[in-house]
Amino acid sequence: MQSFLLYTPADIDECKTSNNTCINEDHCRNKDGFYECFCPDGQSGNGTLEGGCHRRDIVTKVAIGKSISISHIYLKLVICVVFIYIFVPIFN
């Protein structure tokens, strides 16, 4: 009967080598058997050389919020017009 020893290689820190696609070592998180790129707090993106990181666009969020508010106002206006169109003739 033969006995086999399982060999588990030591984890290689890809963040410390050139074998990763992160912007730099500061944007790399070593995991057991792999690595992941990330962006610092306050930035978005994927942290890679290709995708990069960029400041979150606050203006876009505000503009989207305003358009939603305008949509709600428009919806209320449409409901009022429909209500007047349907129920005013009943009372005349």
Sequence and secondary structure as in RCSB ss.txt:
>XXXX:A:sequence
MQSFLLYTPADIDECKTSNNTCINEDHCRNKDGFYECFCPDGQSGNGTLEGGCHRRDIVTKVAIGKSISISHIYL
KLVICVVFIYIFVPIFN
>XXXX:A:secstr
             GGGSS   BSSGGGEEEETTEEEE   TTEEE  BTTT EEE  HHHHHHHHHHHHHHHHHH
HHHHHHHHHHHHHHHH 
